[in-house]
Every structure is written in C-alpha cells, then in structure tokens.
C-alpha cells in the first residue's frame, strides 16, 4: 500500500489537467478556479470541522 500512496497526488494532478483541457471552451479561467476551490472546500470541510469540534472534548 505504501508504494501506491505517491500515485494518488499524480492521479489527482492528471485528472485536474484533463478536466481543465475539456472545460477550457465552456468555463472562463476565473470560473474554473472558483469551482476548483469550491470542490476542495467541500471535500476538506468535514475533516476540518470534525477536528475542530473534537478539540473541545479533550
């Protein structure tokens, strides 16, 4: 499993490049950046909220 962990960022980066190439005619660069940050916020928010809510319980 440890051998596969370095491949995860590469796959995310490659997927991001493919999505950018496919959406360049549909979205403006500002919209692409906004949606990229929105998805990152939605993915990371549960982990951050869980961590911040558990700190008070210690």
mmCIF file of the N, C-alpha and C atoms, coordinates in Angstrom:
data_MODEL
# 
_entry.id   MODEL 
# 
loop_
_atom_site.group_PDB 
_atom_site.id 
_atom_site.type_symbol 
_atom_site.label_atom_id 
_atom_site.label_alt_id 
_atom_site.label_comp_id 
_atom_site.label_asym_id 
_atom_site.label_entity_id 
_atom_site.label_seq_id 
_atom_site.pdbx_PDB_ins_code 
_atom_site.Cartn_x 
_atom_site.Cartn_y 
_atom_site.Cartn_z 
_atom_site.occupancy 
_atom_site.B_iso_or_equiv 
_atom_site.pdbx_formal_charge 
_atom_site.auth_seq_id 
_atom_site.auth_comp_id 
_atom_site.auth_asym_id 
_atom_site.auth_atom_id 
_atom_site.pdbx_PDB_model_num 
ATOM 1   N N  . UNK A 1 1  ? 0.819   -1.200 0.000   1.00 0.00 ? 1  UNK A N  1 
ATOM 2   C CA . UNK A 1 1  ? 0.000   0.000  0.000   1.00 0.00 ? 1  UNK A CA 1 
ATOM 3   C C  . UNK A 1 1  ? 0.860   1.259  0.000   1.00 0.00 ? 1  UNK A C  1 
ATOM 4   N N  . UNK A 1 2  ? 1.990   1.246  0.699   1.00 0.00 ? 2  UNK A N  1 
ATOM 5   C CA . UNK A 1 2  ? 2.845   2.423  0.749   1.00 0.00 ? 2  UNK A CA 1 
ATOM 6   C C  . UNK A 1 2  ? 3.424   2.772  -0.611  1.00 0.00 ? 2  UNK A C  1 
ATOM 7   N N  . UNK A 1 3  ? 3.537   1.796  -1.477  1.00 0.00 ? 3  UNK A N  1 
ATOM 8   C CA . UNK A 1 3  ? 4.049   2.059  -2.826  1.00 0.00 ? 3  UNK A CA 1 
ATOM 9   C C  . UNK A 1 3  ? 3.012   2.829  -3.640  1.00 0.00 ? 3  UNK A C  1 
ATOM 10  N N  . UNK A 1 4  ? 1.738   2.602  -3.367  1.00 0.00 ? 4  UNK A N  1 
ATOM 11  C CA . UNK A 1 4  ? 0.679   3.254  -4.134  1.00 0.00 ? 4  UNK A CA 1 
ATOM 12  C C  . UNK A 1 4  ? 0.384   4.678  -3.671  1.00 0.00 ? 4  UNK A C  1 
ATOM 13  N N  . UNK A 1 5  ? 0.755   5.024  -2.453  1.00 0.00 ? 5  UNK A N  1 
ATOM 14  C CA . UNK A 1 5  ? 0.434   6.361  -1.934  1.00 0.00 ? 5  UNK A CA 1 
ATOM 15  C C  . UNK A 1 5  ? 1.009   7.507  -2.766  1.00 0.00 ? 5  UNK A C  1 
ATOM 16  N N  . UNK A 1 6  ? 2.228   7.415  -3.279  1.00 0.00 ? 6  UNK A N  1 
ATOM 17  C CA . UNK A 1 6  ? 2.714   8.529  -4.120  1.00 0.00 ? 6  UNK A CA 1 
ATOM 18  C C  . UNK A 1 6  ? 1.945   8.686  -5.430  1.00 0.00 ? 6  UNK A C  1 
ATOM 19  N N  . UNK A 1 7  ? 1.233   7.665  -5.844  1.00 0.00 ? 7  UNK A N  1 
ATOM 20  C CA . UNK A 1 7  ? 0.472   7.762  -7.085  1.00 0.00 ? 7  UNK A CA 1 
ATOM 21  C C  . UNK A 1 7  ? -0.814  8.583  -6.930  1.00 0.00 ? 7  UNK A C  1 
ATOM 22  N N  . UNK A 1 8  ? -1.300  8.719  -5.715  1.00 0.00 ? 8  UNK A N  1 
ATOM 23  C CA . UNK A 1 8  ? -2.555  9.447  -5.508  1.00 0.00 ? 8  UNK A CA 1 
ATOM 24  C C  . UNK A 1 8  ? -2.441  10.906 -5.946  1.00 0.00 ? 8  UNK A C  1 
ATOM 25  N N  . UNK A 1 9  ? -1.419  11.660 -5.515  1.00 0.00 ? 9  UNK A N  1 
ATOM 26  C CA . UNK A 1 9  ? -1.331  13.054 -5.993  1.00 0.00 ? 9  UNK A CA 1 
ATOM 27  C C  . UNK A 1 9  ? -1.124  13.148 -7.501  1.00 0.00 ? 9  UNK A C  1 
ATOM 28  N N  . UNK A 1 10 ? -0.402  12.194 -8.065  1.00 0.00 ? 10 UNK A N  1 
ATOM 29  C CA . UNK A 1 10 ? -0.181  12.203 -9.515  1.00 0.00 ? 10 UNK A CA 1 
ATOM 30  C C  . UNK A 1 10 ? -1.498  11.998 -10.244 1.00 0.00 ? 10 UNK A C  1 
ATOM 31  N N  . UNK A 1 11 ? -2.317  11.081 -9.749  1.00 0.00 ? 11 UNK A N  1 
ATOM 32  C CA . UNK A 1 11 ? -3.609  10.833 -10.388 1.00 0.00 ? 11 UNK A CA 1 
ATOM 33  C C  . UNK A 1 11 ? -4.536  12.044 -10.248 1.00 0.00 ? 11 UNK A C  1 
ATOM 34  N N  . UNK A 1 12 ? -4.509  12.703 -9.087  1.00 0.00 ? 12 UNK A N  1 
ATOM 35  C CA . UNK A 1 12 ? -5.322  13.904 -8.901  1.00 0.00 ? 12 UNK A CA 1 
ATOM 36  C C  . UNK A 1 12 ? -4.850  15.010 -9.839  1.00 0.00 ? 12 UNK A C  1 
ATOM 37  N N  . UNK A 1 13 ? -3.544  15.178 -9.946  1.00 0.00 ? 13 UNK A N  1 
ATOM 38  C CA . UNK A 1 13 ? -2.989  16.204 -10.823 1.00 0.00 ? 13 UNK A CA 1 
ATOM 39  C C  . UNK A 1 13 ? -3.339  15.921 -12.283 1.00 0.00 ? 13 UNK A C  1 
ATOM 40  N N  . UNK A 1 14 ? -3.214  14.660 -12.694 1.00 0.00 ? 14 UNK A N  1 
ATOM 41  C CA . UNK A 1 14 ? -3.541  14.288 -14.071 1.00 0.00 ? 14 UNK A CA 1 
ATOM 42  C C  . UNK A 1 14 ? -5.030  14.497 -14.347 1.00 0.00 ? 14 UNK A C  1 
ATOM 43  N N  . UNK A 1 15 ? -5.876  14.127 -13.392 1.00 0.00 ? 15 UNK A N  1 
ATOM 44  C CA . UNK A 1 15 ? -7.313  14.344 -13.564 1.00 0.00 ? 15 UNK A CA 1 
ATOM 45  C C  . UNK A 1 15 ? -7.650  15.816 -13.674 1.00 0.00 ? 15 UNK A C  1 
ATOM 46  N N  . UNK A 1 16 ? -6.958  16.639 -12.891 1.00 0.00 ? 16 UNK A N  1 
ATOM 47  C CA . UNK A 1 16 ? -7.164  18.078 -12.948 1.00 0.00 ? 16 UNK A CA 1 
ATOM 48  C C  . UNK A 1 16 ? -6.768  18.617 -14.324 1.00 0.00 ? 16 UNK A C  1 
ATOM 49  N N  . UNK A 1 17 ? -5.668  18.138 -14.871 1.00 0.00 ? 17 UNK A N  1 
ATOM 50  C CA . UNK A 1 17 ? -5.230  18.592 -16.194 1.00 0.00 ? 17 UNK A CA 1 
ATOM 51  C C  . UNK A 1 17 ? -6.240  18.202 -17.268 1.00 0.00 ? 17 UNK A C  1 
ATOM 52  N N  . UNK A 1 18 ? -6.777  17.003 -17.174 1.00 0.00 ? 18 UNK A N  1 
ATOM 53  C CA . UNK A 1 18 ? -7.763  16.548 -18.166 1.00 0.00 ? 18 UNK A CA 1 
ATOM 54  C C  . UNK A 1 18 ? -9.036  17.383 -18.067 1.00 0.00 ? 18 UNK A C  1 
ATOM 55  N N  . UNK A 1 19 ? -9.506  17.620 -16.858 1.00 0.00 ? 19 UNK A N  1 
ATOM 56  C CA . UNK A 1 19 ? -10.725 18.419 -16.675 1.00 0.00 ? 19 UNK A CA 1 
ATOM 57  C C  . UNK A 1 19 ? -10.508 19.841 -17.173 1.00 0.00 ? 19 UNK A C  1 
ATOM 58  N N  . UNK A 1 20 ? -9.335  20.401 -16.919 1.00 0.00 ? 20 UNK A N  1 
ATOM 59  C CA . UNK A 1 20 ? -9.052  21.758 -17.410 1.00 0.00 ? 20 UNK A CA 1 
ATOM 60  C C  . UNK A 1 20 ? -9.057  21.812 -18.925 1.00 0.00 ? 20 UNK A C  1 
ATOM 61  N N  . UNK A 1 21 ? -8.471  20.825 -19.565 1.00 0.00 ? 21 UNK A N  1 
ATOM 62  C CA . UNK A 1 21 ? -8.445  20.811 -21.037 1.00 0.00 ? 21 UNK A CA 1 
ATOM 63  C C  . UNK A 1 21 ? -9.843  20.659 -21.623 1.00 0.00 ? 21 UNK A C  1 
ATOM 64  N N  . UNK A 1 22 ? -10.674 19.853 -20.984 1.00 0.00 ? 22 UNK A N  1 
ATOM 65  C CA . UNK A 1 22 ? -12.014 19.635 -21.509 1.00 0.00 ? 22 UNK A CA 1 
ATOM 66  C C  . UNK A 1 22 ? -12.945 20.820 -21.256 1.00 0.00 ? 22 UNK A C  1 
ATOM 67  N N  . UNK A 1 23 ? -12.694 21.573 -20.201 1.00 0.00 ? 23 UNK A N  1 
ATOM 68  C CA . UNK A 1 23 ? -13.613 22.659 -19.854 1.00 0.00 ? 23 UNK A CA 1 
ATOM 69  C C  . UNK A 1 23 ? -13.133 24.038 -20.282 1.00 0.00 ? 23 UNK A C  1 
ATOM 70  N N  . UNK A 1 24 ? -12.025 24.106 -20.989 1.00 0.00 ? 24 UNK A N  1 
ATOM 71  C CA . UNK A 1 24 ? -11.471 25.407 -21.354 1.00 0.00 ? 24 UNK A CA 1 
ATOM 72  C C  . UNK A 1 24 ? -12.398 26.171 -22.297 1.00 0.00 ? 24 UNK A C  1 
ATOM 73  N N  . UNK A 1 25 ? -13.177 25.473 -23.107 1.00 0.00 ? 25 UNK A N  1 
ATOM 74  C CA . UNK A 1 25 ? -14.087 26.156 -24.033 1.00 0.00 ? 25 UNK A CA 1 
ATOM 75  C C  . UNK A 1 25 ? -15.416 26.506 -23.371 1.00 0.00 ? 25 UNK A C  1 
ATOM 76  N N  . UNK A 1 26 ? -15.708 25.897 -22.222 1.00 0.00 ? 26 UNK A N  1 
ATOM 77  C CA . UNK A 1 26 ? -17.008 26.095 -21.582 1.00 0.00 ? 26 UNK A CA 1 
ATOM 78  C C  . UNK A 1 26 ? -16.931 27.118 -20.455 1.00 0.00 ? 26 UNK A C  1 
ATOM 79  N N  . UNK A 1 27 ? -15.861 27.073 -19.663 1.00 0.00 ? 27 UNK A N  1 
ATOM 80  C CA . UNK A 1 27 ? -15.725 27.931 -18.489 1.00 0.00 ? 27 UNK A CA 1 
ATOM 81  C C  . UNK A 1 27 ? -14.581 28.913 -18.671 1.00 0.00 ? 27 UNK A C  1 
ATOM 82  N N  . UNK A 1 28 ? -14.739 30.057 -18.058 1.00 0.00 ? 28 UNK A N  1 
ATOM 83  C CA . UNK A 1 28 ? -13.639 31.017 -18.047 1.00 0.00 ? 28 UNK A CA 1 
ATOM 84  C C  . UNK A 1 28 ? -12.612 30.578 -16.998 1.00 0.00 ? 28 UNK A C  1 
ATOM 85  N N  . UNK A 1 29 ? -11.378 31.069 -17.086 1.00 0.00 ? 29 UNK A N  1 
ATOM 86  C CA . UNK A 1 29 ? -10.366 30.691 -16.092 1.00 0.00 ? 29 UNK A CA 1 
ATOM 87  C C  . UNK A 1 29 ? -10.773 31.048 -14.662 1.00 0.00 ? 29 UNK A C  1 
ATOM 88  N N  . UNK A 1 30 ? -11.457 32.160 -14.482 1.00 0.00 ? 30 UNK A N  1 
ATOM 89  C CA . UNK A 1 30 ? -11.915 32.528 -13.148 1.00 0.00 ? 30 UNK A CA 1 
ATOM 90  C C  . UNK A 1 30 ? -12.944 31.553 -12.604 1.00 0.00 ? 30 UNK A C  1 
ATOM 91  N N  . UNK A 1 31 ? -13.852 31.109 -13.467 1.00 0.00 ? 31 UNK A N  1 
ATOM 92  C CA . UNK A 1 31 ? -14.859 30.136 -13.044 1.00 0.00 ? 31 UNK A CA 1 
ATOM 93  C C  . UNK A 1 31 ? -14.211 28.795 -12.714 1.00 0.00 ? 31 UNK A C  1 
ATOM 94  N N  . UNK A 1 32 ? -13.219 28.392 -13.510 1.00 0.00 ? 32 UNK A N  1 
ATOM 95  C CA . UNK A 1 32 ? -12.508 27.136 -13.220 1.00 0.00 ? 32 UNK A CA 1 
ATOM 96  C C  . UNK A 1 32 ? -11.839 27.199 -11.862 1.00 0.00 ? 32 UNK A C  1 
ATOM 97  N N  . UNK A 1 33 ? -11.213 28.319 -11.575 1.00 0.00 ? 33 UNK A N  1 
ATOM 98  C CA . UNK A 1 33 ? -10.551 28.479 -10.288 1.00 0.00 ? 33 UNK A CA 1 
ATOM 99  C C  . UNK A 1 33 ? -11.569 28.458 -9.153  1.00 0.00 ? 33 UNK A C  1 
ATOM 100 N N  . UNK A 1 34 ? -12.689 29.134 -9.337  1.00 0.00 ? 34 UNK A N  1 
ATOM 101 C CA . UNK A 1 34 ? -13.719 29.144 -8.303  1.00 0.00 ? 34 UNK A CA 1 
ATOM 102 C C  . UNK A 1 34 ? -14.226 27.736 -8.030  1.00 0.00 ? 34 UNK A C  1 
ATOM 103 N N  . UNK A 1 35 ? -14.552 27.002 -9.085  1.00 0.00 ? 35 UNK A N  1 
ATOM 104 C CA . UNK A 1 35 ? -15.094 25.655 -8.886  1.00 0.00 ? 35 UNK A CA 1 
ATOM 105 C C  . UNK A 1 35 ? -14.050 24.712 -8.296  1.00 0.00 ? 35 UNK A C  1 
ATOM 106 N N  . UNK A 1 36 ? -12.802 24.905 -8.646  1.00 0.00 ? 36 UNK A N  1 
ATOM 107 C CA . UNK A 1 36 ? -11.738 24.084 -8.056  1.00 0.00 ? 36 UNK A CA 1 
ATOM 108 C C  . UNK A 1 36 ? -11.657 24.316 -6.552  1.00 0.00 ? 36 UNK A C  1 
ATOM 109 N N  . UNK A 1 37 ? -11.711 25.574 -6.146  1.00 0.00 ? 37 UNK A N  1 
ATOM 110 C CA . UNK A 1 37 ? -11.668 25.893 -4.714  1.00 0.00 ? 37 UNK A CA 1 
ATOM 111 C C  . UNK A 1 37 ? -12.942 25.447 -4.011  1.00 0.00 ? 37 UNK A C  1 
ATOM 112 N N  . UNK A 1 38 ? -14.083 25.549 -4.665  1.00 0.00 ? 38 UNK A N  1 
ATOM 113 C CA . UNK A 1 38 ? -15.346 25.125 -4.064  1.00 0.00 ? 38 UNK A CA 1 
ATOM 114 C C  . UNK A 1 38 ? -15.343 23.620 -3.802  1.00 0.00 ? 38 UNK A C  1 
ATOM 115 N N  . UNK A 1 39 ? -14.863 22.848 -4.771  1.00 0.00 ? 39 UNK A N  1 
ATOM 116 C CA . UNK A 1 39 ? -14.801 21.391 -4.581  1.00 0.00 ? 39 UNK A CA 1 
ATOM 117 C C  . UNK A 1 39 ? -13.807 21.045 -3.480  1.00 0.00 ? 39 UNK A C  1 
ATOM 118 N N  . UNK A 1 40 ? -12.670 21.701 -3.457  1.00 0.00 ? 40 UNK A N  1 
ATOM 119 C CA . UNK A 1 40 ? -11.679 21.437 -2.406  1.00 0.00 ? 40 UNK A CA 1 
ATOM 120 C C  . UNK A 1 40 ? -12.247 21.769 -1.033  1.00 0.00 ? 40 UNK A C  1 
ATOM 121 N N  . UNK A 1 41 ? -12.992 22.864 -0.938  1.00 0.00 ? 41 UNK A N  1 
ATOM 122 C CA . UNK A 1 41 ? -13.604 23.235 0.343   1.00 0.00 ? 41 UNK A CA 1 
ATOM 123 C C  . UNK A 1 41 ? -14.628 22.201 0.775   1.00 0.00 ? 41 UNK A C  1 
ATOM 124 N N  . UNK A 1 42 ? -15.456 21.735 -0.155  1.00 0.00 ? 42 UNK A N  1 
ATOM 125 C CA . UNK A 1 42 ? -16.464 20.739 0.185   1.00 0.00 ? 42 UNK A CA 1 
ATOM 126 C C  . UNK A 1 42 ? -15.842 19.411 0.594   1.00 0.00 ? 42 UNK A C  1 
ATOM 127 N N  . UNK A 1 43 ? -14.738 19.051 -0.022  1.00 0.00 ? 43 UNK A N  1 
ATOM 128 C CA . UNK A 1 43 ? -14.075 17.792 0.323   1.00 0.00 ? 43 UNK A CA 1 
ATOM 129 C C  . UNK A 1 43 ? -13.382 17.889 1.674   1.00 0.00 ? 43 UNK A C  1 
ATOM 130 N N  . UNK A 1 44 ? -12.733 19.015 1.955   1.00 0.00 ? 44 UNK A N  1 
ATOM 131 C CA . UNK A 1 44 ? -11.952 19.147 3.185   1.00 0.00 ? 44 UNK A CA 1 
ATOM 132 C C  . UNK A 1 44 ? -12.764 19.606 4.392   1.00 0.00 ? 44 UNK A C  1 
ATOM 133 N N  . UNK A 1 45 ? -13.901 20.237 4.188   1.00 0.00 ? 45 UNK A N  1 
ATOM 134 C CA . UNK A 1 45 ? -14.682 20.786 5.302   1.00 0.00 ? 45 UNK A CA 1 
ATOM 135 C C  . UNK A 1 45 ? -15.080 19.744 6.341   1.00 0.00 ? 45 UNK A C  1 
ATOM 136 N N  . UNK A 1 46 ? -15.565 18.568 5.960   1.00 0.00 ? 46 UNK A N  1 
ATOM 137 C CA . UNK A 1 46 ? -15.936 17.593 7.002   1.00 0.00 ? 46 UNK A CA 1 
ATOM 138 C C  . UNK A 1 46 ? -14.758 17.199 7.896   1.00 0.00 ? 46 UNK A C  1 
ATOM 139 N N  . UNK A 1 47 ? -13.572 17.059 7.317   1.00 0.00 ? 47 UNK A N  1 
ATOM 140 C CA . UNK A 1 47 ? -12.405 16.689 8.114   1.00 0.00 ? 47 UNK A CA 1 
ATOM 141 C C  . UNK A 1 47 ? -12.003 17.826 9.047   1.00 0.00 ? 47 UNK A C  1 
ATOM 142 N N  . UNK A 1 48 ? -12.037 19.057 8.549   1.00 0.00 ? 48 UNK A N  1 
ATOM 143 C CA . UNK A 1 48 ? -11.668 20.208 9.376   1.00 0.00 ? 48 UNK A CA 1 
ATOM 144 C C  . UNK A 1 48 ? -12.684 20.442 10.479  1.00 0.00 ? 48 UNK A C  1 
ATOM 145 N N  . UNK A 1 49 ? -13.967 20.328 10.155  1.00 0.00 ? 49 UNK A N  1 
ATOM 146 C CA . UNK A 1 49 ? -14.992 20.534 11.170  1.00 0.00 ? 49 UNK A CA 1 
ATOM 147 C C  . UNK A 1 49 ? -14.940 19.448 12.236  1.00 0.00 ? 49 UNK A C  1 
ATOM 148 N N  . UNK A 1 50 ? -14.720 18.212 11.821  1.00 0.00 ? 50 UNK A N  1 
ATOM 149 C CA . UNK A 1 50 ? -14.621 17.108 12.774  1.00 0.00 ? 50 UNK A CA 1 
ATOM 150 C C  . UNK A 1 50 ? -13.454 17.343 13.726  1.00 0.00 ? 50 UNK A C  1 
ATOM 151 N N  . UNK A 1 51 ? -12.328 17.763 13.180  1.00 0.00 ? 51 UNK A N  1 
ATOM 152 C CA . UNK A 1 51 ? -11.151 18.026 14.008  1.00 0.00 ? 51 UNK A CA 1 
ATOM 153 C C  . UNK A 1 51 ? -11.394 19.196 14.950  1.00 0.00 ? 51 UNK A C  1 
ATOM 154 N N  . UNK A 1 52 ? -11.985 20.266 14.463  1.00 0.00 ? 52 UNK A N  1 
ATOM 155 C CA . UNK A 1 52 ? -12.174 21.449 15.314  1.00 0.00 ? 52 UNK A CA 1 
ATOM 156 C C  . UNK A 1 52 ? -13.239 21.200 16.382  1.00 0.00 ? 52 UNK A C  1 
ATOM 157 N N  . UNK A 1 53 ? -14.218 20.369 16.111  1.00 0.00 ? 53 UNK A N  1 
ATOM 158 C CA . UNK A 1 53 ? -15.248 20.080 17.110  1.00 0.00 ? 53 UNK A CA 1 
ATOM 159 C C  . UNK A 1 53 ? -14.735 19.124 18.187  1.00 0.00 ? 53 UNK A C  1 
ATOM 160 N N  . UNK A 1 54 ? -13.782 18.272 17.858  1.00 0.00 ? 54 UNK A N  1 
ATOM 161 C CA . UNK A 1 54 ? -13.255 17.317 18.830  1.00 0.00 ? 54 UNK A CA 1 
ATOM 162 C C  . UNK A 1 54 ? -12.226 17.927 19.761  1.00 0.00 ? 54 UNK A C  1 
ATOM 163 N N  . UNK A 1 55 ? -11.656 19.065 19.429  1.00 0.00 ? 55 UNK A N  1 
ATOM 164 C CA . UNK A 1 55 ? -10.625 19.673 20.276  1.00 0.00 ? 55 UNK A CA 1 
ATOM 165 C C  . UNK A 1 55 ? -11.234 20.093 21.621  1.00 0.00 ? 55 UNK A C  1 
ATOM 166 N N  . UNK A 1 56 ? -12.447 20.579 21.630  1.00 0.00 ? 56 UNK A N  1 
ATOM 167 C CA . UNK A 1 56 ? -13.088 20.986 22.869  1.00 0.00 ? 56 UNK A CA 1 
ATOM 168 C C  . UNK A 1 56 ? -13.446 19.827 23.777  1.00 0.00 ? 56 UNK A C  1 
ATOM 169 N N  . UNK A 1 57 ? -13.533 18.632 23.241  1.00 0.00 ? 57 UNK A N  1 
ATOM 170 C CA . UNK A 1 57 ? -13.906 17.472 24.024  1.00 0.00 ? 57 UNK A CA 1 
ATOM 171 C C  . UNK A 1 57 ? -12.740 16.856 24.770  1.00 0.00 ? 57 UNK A C  1 
ATOM 172 N N  . UNK A 1 58 ? -11.539 17.328 24.575  1.00 0.00 ? 58 UNK A N  1 
ATOM 173 C CA . UNK A 1 58 ? -10.359 16.724 25.232  1.00 0.00 ? 58 UNK A CA 1 
ATOM 174 C C  . UNK A 1 58 ? -10.174 17.240 26.604  1.00 0.00 ? 58 UNK A C  1 
# 
